[in-house]
Amino acid sequence: MRKQQSVLIGDILGEYIPRDSALGKGLLTAKVRQAYNQAVGSSAAAATMGVTFKDGTLRCRISSSVYRMHLTSVKDEILQSINGILGKEEVKSLIFT
């Protein structure tokens, strides 16, 4: 018996759910949030109180002004990292509030 290659359920769902459907948008938002947390690290992710993603714009509400200033200063690197994790340019702009 040959061992089959395992596939992530998220990858399978992404192929069968239309991107413009509510479920497709929700799945994309969840992937973007996960990529954001991975890109900024655990301490900055913990300081992030809210993340919304709509029409290519990622808005992040930061609880600390110190973190907000730091994240703003490295915004371009974070944006590149998020899109690199996602495998394509999903996030066009990043806004910290």
Backbone as ProteinMPNN parsed JSONL, in Angstrom:
{"seq_chain_A": "MRKQQSVLIGDILGEYIPRDSALGKGLLTAKVRQAYNQAVGSSAAAATMGVTFKDGTLRCRISSSVYRMHLTSVKDEILQSINGILGKEEVKSLIFT", "coords_chain_A": {"N_chain_A": [[0.849, -1.181, 0.0], [0.587, 2.164, -0.88], [1.67, 5.192, 0.586], [-0.277, 8.048, 0.868], [0.058, 11.489, -0.005], [-0.367, 13.992, 2.403], [-2.854, 16.567, 2.719], [-3.741, 19.867, 3.51], [-6.811, 20.818, 5.023], [-7.738, 23.415, 4.698], [-6.566, 24.173, 2.295], [-7.911, 22.557, 0.49], [-10.57, 23.421, 0.82], [-10.305, 26.043, -0.081], [-10.11, 25.69, -2.805], [-12.656, 24.946, -3.618], [-14.577, 26.712, -2.678], [-16.063, 29.668, -3.627], [-14.24, 32.716, -3.97], [-15.521, 35.172, -3.774], [-17.748, 34.701, -2.273], [-19.496, 34.806, 0.898], [-18.461, 32.973, 2.744], [-16.017, 32.371, 1.527], [-14.731, 34.868, 1.686], [-14.566, 35.089, 4.44], [-12.854, 32.937, 5.066], [-10.521, 33.818, 3.797], [-10.023, 36.144, 5.286], [-9.47, 34.991, 7.782], [-7.107, 33.613, 7.146], [-5.46, 35.792, 6.54], [-5.362, 37.104, 9.022], [-4.03, 35.164, 10.547], [-1.581, 35.094, 9.172], [-0.735, 37.713, 9.667], [-0.344, 37.646, 12.481], [1.765, 35.826, 12.582], [3.687, 37.24, 11.133], [4.229, 39.571, 12.66], [4.942, 38.62, 15.155], [4.661, 37.143, 18.467], [4.444, 38.905, 20.718], [3.757, 41.466, 19.683], [1.453, 40.699, 18.368], [-0.13, 40.064, 20.533], [-0.583, 42.587, 21.523], [-2.292, 43.572, 19.692], [-5.523, 44.484, 19.283], [-7.704, 44.269, 17.598], [-8.439, 43.05, 14.347], [-9.217, 43.706, 11.076], [-10.156, 42.897, 7.745], [-10.654, 44.006, 4.552], [-11.39, 44.449, 1.185], [-8.655, 44.334, 0.374], [-7.382, 45.875, 2.271], [-5.843, 45.879, 5.344], [-6.695, 46.439, 8.573], [-5.514, 47.24, 11.733], [-6.035, 47.385, 15.117], [-4.215, 48.697, 17.657], [-3.206, 48.255, 20.987], [-1.264, 49.607, 22.389], [0.553, 52.598, 22.253], [3.269, 52.653, 21.852], [3.864, 50.184, 20.626], [2.307, 50.624, 18.335], [3.656, 52.754, 17.057], [6.113, 51.503, 16.556], [5.32, 49.34, 14.886], [4.265, 50.785, 12.759], [6.579, 51.949, 11.774], [7.868, 49.799, 10.607], [6.163, 48.932, 8.672], [6.153, 48.362, 5.867], [7.849, 46.119, 5.685], [6.378, 44.291, 7.207], [4.091, 44.068, 5.634], [5.153, 42.91, 3.289], [6.017, 40.5, 4.394], [3.584, 39.329, 5.268], [2.222, 38.958, 2.806], [4.069, 37.26, 1.635], [3.857, 34.996, 3.272], [1.235, 34.299, 2.706], [1.479, 33.683, 0.059], [0.697, 35.091, -2.159], [-0.134, 38.411, -3.355], [-2.296, 39.529, -1.373], [-2.875, 41.435, 0.543], [-3.046, 44.798, 0.23], [-2.763, 47.27, 1.486], [-1.851, 48.471, 4.741], [-3.006, 49.414, 7.827], [-2.523, 50.964, 10.894], [-4.175, 51.593, 13.896]], "CA_chain_A": [[0.0, 0.0, 0.0], [1.353, 3.397, -0.963], [1.252, 6.272, 1.474], [-0.687, 9.225, 0.118], [0.535, 12.763, 0.52], [-1.432, 14.682, 3.139], [-3.233, 17.884, 2.225], [-4.458, 20.636, 4.522], [-8.223, 21.024, 4.71], [-7.887, 24.79, 4.226], [-6.201, 24.211, 0.88], [-8.998, 21.926, -0.263], [-11.718, 24.328, 0.861], [-10.007, 27.2, -0.915], [-10.321, 25.346, -4.21], [-14.057, 24.686, -3.921], [-15.439, 27.794, -2.212], [-15.79, 30.903, -4.391], [-13.615, 33.783, -3.179], [-16.427, 36.302, -3.577], [-18.841, 34.323, -1.374], [-19.272, 35.216, 2.288], [-17.573, 31.992, 3.354], [-14.695, 32.561, 0.931], [-14.148, 36.08, 2.279], [-14.25, 34.767, 5.826], [-11.659, 32.096, 5.067], [-9.386, 34.673, 3.448], [-9.768, 37.004, 6.444], [-8.818, 34.161, 8.798], [-5.725, 33.379, 6.702], [-4.726, 37.054, 6.664], [-5.115, 37.308, 10.455], [-2.993, 34.225, 10.962], [-0.328, 35.556, 8.58], [-0.35, 38.922, 10.409], [0.208, 37.229, 13.772], [3.055, 35.2, 12.323], [4.62, 38.252, 10.63], [4.625, 40.549, 13.68], [5.441, 37.949, 16.34], [3.658, 36.922, 19.511], [4.237, 40.049, 21.624], [2.998, 42.488, 18.957], [0.13, 40.132, 18.111], [-0.876, 40.178, 21.784], [-0.952, 43.998, 21.676], [-3.274, 43.883, 18.661], [-6.845, 44.254, 19.862], [-8.675, 43.957, 16.562], [-7.927, 42.981, 12.986], [-10.249, 43.572, 10.047], [-9.611, 42.838, 6.39], [-11.694, 44.247, 3.56], [-10.947, 45.043, -0.081], [-7.205, 44.437, 0.309], [-6.864, 46.727, 3.342], [-5.783, 45.259, 6.664], [-6.719, 47.435, 9.644], [-5.163, 46.635, 13.003], [-6.155, 48.285, 16.265], [-3.126, 48.366, 18.564], [-3.531, 48.748, 22.327], [-0.157, 50.391, 22.936], [1.09, 53.582, 21.31], [4.66, 52.279, 21.574], [3.789, 49.159, 19.587], [1.759, 51.224, 17.12], [4.742, 53.496, 16.403], [7.093, 50.538, 16.057], [4.741, 48.629, 13.746], [4.161, 51.737, 11.653], [7.916, 52.172, 11.207], [8.273, 48.623, 9.831], [4.942, 48.532, 7.982], [6.447, 47.773, 4.557], [8.389, 44.782, 5.908], [5.263, 43.462, 7.665], [3.244, 43.852, 4.463], [5.855, 41.931, 2.455], [6.016, 39.223, 5.096], [2.221, 38.778, 5.224], [1.968, 38.476, 1.445], [4.95, 36.108, 1.426], [3.255, 33.866, 3.981], [0.018, 33.93, 1.98], [1.85, 33.163, -1.253], [0.345, 36.06, -3.202], [-0.387, 39.745, -2.814], [-3.688, 39.699, -0.95], [-2.973, 42.663, 1.347], [-2.509, 45.93, -0.547], [-2.373, 48.329, 2.415], [-1.859, 48.108, 6.148], [-3.283, 50.609, 8.622], [-2.511, 50.755, 12.344], [-4.908, 52.632, 14.636]], "C_chain_A": [[0.89, 1.237, 0.0], [0.775, 4.44, -0.031], [0.91, 7.505, 0.636], [-0.172, 10.484, 0.804], [-0.617, 13.48, 1.215], [-1.613, 16.1, 2.609], [-4.006, 18.583, 3.332], [-5.889, 20.897, 4.081], [-8.474, 22.435, 4.184], [-7.543, 24.941, 2.757], [-7.306, 23.619, 0.004], [-10.208, 22.848, -0.322], [-11.518, 25.524, -0.058], [-10.238, 26.944, -2.392], [-11.798, 25.269, -4.578], [-15.024, 25.784, -3.493], [-15.093, 29.058, -2.988], [-15.253, 32.013, -3.489], [-14.568, 34.932, -2.888], [-17.644, 35.95, -2.721], [-18.493, 34.762, 0.048], [-18.307, 34.256, 2.986], [-16.146, 32.132, 2.825], [-13.986, 33.777, 1.499], [-13.754, 35.837, 3.725], [-12.998, 33.914, 5.949], [-10.407, 32.917, 4.756], [-9.022, 35.577, 4.621], [-9.055, 36.221, 7.545], [-7.365, 33.883, 8.427], [-4.879, 34.635, 6.865], [-4.41, 37.333, 8.133], [-3.999, 36.407, 10.961], [-1.622, 34.657, 10.421], [0.177, 36.811, 9.286], [0.298, 38.538, 11.738], [1.587, 36.607, 13.619], [4.098, 36.249, 11.927], [5.11, 39.188, 11.736], [5.18, 39.903, 14.934], [4.407, 37.959, 17.468], [3.412, 38.136, 20.4], [3.448, 41.17, 20.935], [1.598, 41.992, 18.631], [-0.736, 40.23, 19.358], [-1.328, 41.616, 22.032], [-1.978, 44.44, 20.635], [-4.655, 43.485, 19.165], [-7.904, 43.887, 18.812], [-8.047, 43.992, 15.193], [-9.116, 42.821, 12.054], [-9.588, 43.62, 8.684], [-10.756, 42.984, 5.405], [-11.073, 44.941, 2.352], [-9.442, 45.281, -0.138], [-6.57, 45.307, 1.383], [-6.968, 46.001, 4.676], [-5.694, 46.367, 7.703], [-6.497, 46.729, 10.97], [-5.25, 47.687, 14.104], [-5.157, 47.814, 17.313], [-3.388, 49.019, 19.915], [-2.465, 49.68, 22.9], [0.388, 51.352, 21.876], [2.54, 53.254, 20.936], [4.695, 51.207, 20.477], [3.289, 49.74, 18.272], [2.846, 51.974, 16.356], [5.78, 52.542, 15.809], [6.56, 49.823, 14.813], [4.601, 49.533, 12.528], [5.518, 51.937, 10.981], [8.402, 50.997, 10.363], [7.1, 48.066, 9.005], [5.226, 47.842, 6.644], [6.988, 46.344, 4.691], [7.289, 43.817, 6.354], [4.365, 43.1, 6.481], [3.867, 42.804, 3.541], [5.816, 40.546, 3.088], [4.645, 38.559, 5.042], [1.942, 38.192, 3.844], [2.854, 37.29, 1.094], [4.394, 34.857, 2.081], [2.028, 33.368, 3.226], [0.312, 33.361, 0.592], [1.436, 34.031, -2.423], [-0.038, 37.371, -2.543], [-1.878, 39.944, -2.547], [-3.878, 41.043, -0.248], [-2.278, 43.783, 0.589], [-2.038, 47.053, 0.376], [-2.598, 47.859, 3.851], [-2.001, 49.381, 6.963], [-3.302, 50.237, 10.102], [-3.235, 51.899, 13.012], [-4.806, 52.367, 16.111]], "O_chain_A": [[1.83, 1.338, 0.788], [-0.44, 4.558, 0.123], [1.705, 7.946, -0.194], [0.005, 10.528, 2.021], [-1.719, 13.564, 0.672], [-0.677, 16.737, 2.126], [-4.827, 17.967, 4.011], [-6.147, 21.164, 2.908], [-9.328, 22.632, 3.319], [-8.154, 25.743, 2.05], [-7.593, 24.123, -1.082], [-10.803, 23.036, -1.383], [-12.45, 25.963, -0.731], [-10.528, 27.87, -3.149], [-12.158, 25.502, -5.732], [-16.182, 25.778, -3.91], [-13.934, 29.473, -3.001], [-15.752, 32.222, -2.383], [-14.437, 35.599, -1.862], [-18.486, 36.811, -2.469], [-17.337, 35.053, 0.354], [-17.433, 34.69, 3.737], [-15.183, 32.023, 3.584], [-12.785, 33.734, 1.764], [-12.722, 36.327, 4.181], [-12.173, 34.14, 6.834], [-9.362, 32.729, 5.379], [-7.841, 35.759, 4.919], [-8.132, 36.74, 8.172], [-6.488, 33.911, 9.29], [-3.722, 34.561, 7.277], [-3.299, 37.756, 8.453], [-3.129, 36.843, 11.714], [-0.622, 34.59, 11.135], [1.382, 36.965, 9.485], [1.365, 39.047, 12.081], [2.474, 36.84, 14.44], [5.256, 36.16, 12.334], [6.283, 39.561, 11.75], [5.84, 40.584, 15.72], [3.416, 38.688, 17.42], [2.272, 38.375, 20.8], [2.561, 41.762, 21.551], [0.651, 42.779, 18.619], [-1.943, 40.455, 19.26], [-2.349, 41.839, 22.682], [-2.477, 45.563, 20.695], [-4.924, 42.315, 19.438], [-8.902, 43.248, 19.145], [-7.22, 44.856, 14.902], [-9.926, 41.909, 12.22], [-8.58, 44.301, 8.493], [-11.705, 42.2, 5.413], [-10.32, 45.905, 2.494], [-8.996, 46.313, -0.641], [-5.349, 45.464, 1.408], [-8.046, 45.567, 5.081], [-4.737, 47.141, 7.716], [-7.18, 45.76, 11.301], [-4.618, 48.74, 14.028], [-5.233, 46.686, 17.799], [-3.748, 50.194, 19.984], [-2.751, 50.462, 23.807], [0.649, 50.954, 20.741], [2.979, 53.549, 19.824], [5.462, 51.314, 19.52], [3.795, 49.386, 17.207], [2.947, 51.843, 15.136], [6.264, 52.752, 14.697], [7.261, 49.713, 13.808], [4.796, 49.092, 11.396], [5.595, 52.079, 9.761], [9.256, 51.174, 9.495], [7.062, 46.878, 8.686], [4.594, 46.834, 6.329], [6.629, 45.464, 3.908], [7.268, 42.661, 5.933], [3.933, 41.954, 6.35], [3.171, 41.906, 3.065], [5.606, 39.545, 2.403], [4.55, 37.356, 4.798], [1.477, 37.058, 3.73], [2.441, 36.409, 0.34], [4.455, 33.773, 1.502], [1.805, 32.162, 3.117], [-0.509, 32.643, 0.022], [1.788, 33.737, -3.565], [-0.24, 37.438, -1.331], [-2.614, 40.46, -3.388], [-4.902, 41.705, -0.417], [-1.074, 43.724, 0.337], [-1.037, 47.713, 0.095], [-3.414, 46.979, 4.126], [-1.214, 50.316, 6.811], [-4.007, 49.315, 10.513], [-2.946, 53.062, 12.73], [-5.353, 53.123, 16.913]]}, "name": "protein", "num_of_chains": 1, "seq": "MRKQQSVLIGDILGEYIPRDSALGKGLLTAKVRQAYNQAVGSSAAAATMGVTFKDGTLRCRISSSVYRMHLTSVKDEILQSINGILGKEEVKSLIFT"}
